[in-house]
Amino acid sequence: MDNFKTPVAMHGDGNHPTNQVTPNLLRRVNERRILEAIQTKGSLSRAGLVRQTGISPPTVSKLVRSLIAARLLEEGDVLAPAPGRPARVLHLAHAGVRVLGAVVEANECCIAATGLDGRLRDSQTHRFPTPDSYPALIEALVKHARRLTPRGEKAGTLALGISVPGLIDRRQQQVLLSSNLHLLEQHTFAEDLQKRLGVQTILLHDTHGLCLAERAFGQAKGIDDFVFIDATGGLGAAVMNDGRLMTGHSGLAGEIGHVTVDPKGRRCGCGNIGCLETLATDVAFAEAVSEQLGEKMDIERVVQMLRSEESDSTSESRRAKISAEIDRTLEYLGIAIATLVNIFNPAAVFVRSRMFDIRDDLFDALLERVRRRALGPLLAGCKILRATDSKLHGAIAGTIHHLTSVLGPKM
């Protein structure tokens, strides 16, 4: 018998469980397990899938045929000669299908086409400045998506995933609040694009996408309990618990950046005062440095300036001011990470920030601040690492995750 956790059916009164299983549901659950095994382990033969999933060989063969027909899997090269019958490996589809991933940020947008393997290529990635109105944004995304979808090949495009900052109602697929990109608010963004492109479109919280990308393509492969924290623009957190992304009742979970930590502090883009987001992000750090130096700079320019100053003669007062801003930002980011460690007890925390590109020792300085504030027993079993994947990878990973999830529940 296949090794699975049996979904429970209920009698008509809903109170007495039975062991009856809907065959269609069981098939979809096992199809998802096949895809997840290949996502985690890479290309596998049918025999390898049997070993990884515990599903019987005849059932694996049927599921593979179904997934190939659905254009989610493809067969690759024959395995190296070995005793017994030669076997072809199976991998996520990329030759005959594509998914689109798009990222919308305050200053720049990008959109890319790739296979289900998630490999990005410069030739299939388009970047453009973020338009200043919602209609212009829709037009720009439609134009670039069509360039990435050759005429006559639209049927090969499975879905488009759009990564955006802000609060997203996952049921309505609508941006409710975006502190740094208000033009997205109260629009049916995914629906509007889907109508224009004729391609299934999914709206993704950017931090949720980054979390899924770290698990699909990065250092979190095989880790079921971890936290991802993005401290670049806003301050968002995503939590993977027992292999499931925690989204909350309406899909709005993870907004640690809007916890008040300084009641007399700066006004946040959300309208509140003293949010953690105003103190613990790359944007907050760049704004603070800009104020100290009397010159408007973004994080890219600040990083470049501070790296070049390592060998330049700079006034002691200027160095002291910048050093104080670095210390303050790391202190508040450490508070955010320690809070997440204390609440969720993760096996790992992945941190995304450009600040650590300034000097090699800054990440160690952050770890020291976390050690001071997190509970020792919780921190003892937790690794804190720099994140490796981009928001574009997040949009792709979120799209693939959606295609996998609709097959059936994770068991």
TAMO-V840020 format. One line per field, one symbol per residue. ss: DSSP state (a for helix, b for strand, c for the rest). phi: phi as a letter, one per 20 degrees, with the letter a starting at -180 (. if undefined). burial: # if it has 24 or more other ideal C-beta (glycine too) atoms within 12 Angstrom, else .. Layout:
# TAMO-V840020
ss: ???
phi: ???
burial: ???
This chain:
# TAMO-V840020
ss: ccccccccbbccccccbbccccaaaaaaaaaaaaaaaaaaaccbcaaaaaaaacccaaaaaaaaaaaaacccbbbbbbcccccccccbbbbbcccccbbbbbbbcccbbbbbbbcccccccaaabbbbbccccaaaaaaaaaaaaaaccccccaaabbbbbbbbccbbbccccbbbbccccaaaccccaaaaaaaaacccbbbbbaaaaaaaaaaaaccccccccbbbbbcccccbbbbbbccbbbcccccccccaaacbccccccbcccccbcbaaacccaaaaaaaaaaaacccccaaaaaaaaaacccccccaaaaaaaaaaaaaaaaaaaaaaaaaaaaacccbbbbbccaaaccccaaaaaaaaaaaaccaaaaaccbbbbccccaaaaaaaaaaaaaaacccccc
phi: .febeffeedfgemddfcefcfgffffffffffffffffeengcefffffffdmffgffgffffgffffemeccedfffggbgnfgceedbffbfdcbcdcccdcfdbdbbbdbeffmfecgfdcdcbfffebfgffgffffgffffecggndgfeeeacddecepedfffelceebcgdbffefmdegfffffffemcgccecfffffffffffecdeegneecbcdcddeeedcccddclndfedngdndfoeffdefcbgdefeeffoedmfgfecccgfffffffgffembfbefffffffffffgdeecgfffffffffffffffffffffffffffedlffbcdddafgfffbfefffffgfffgfdefgfffgdcedcffddeffffffffffgffffffrffd
burial: .#.#..#..................###############..########.##.#...##..##..##.######...........#.######..##########..############...###.#.##..#..##.###.###.##......###############..#########.###.#.##.###..#.#######################.#.#################.#.###...#########.#....#.###...################..##...###..##.##...............##.##.##############..#.###########.#...##.###.##..##...##..#.####.#################.##.##
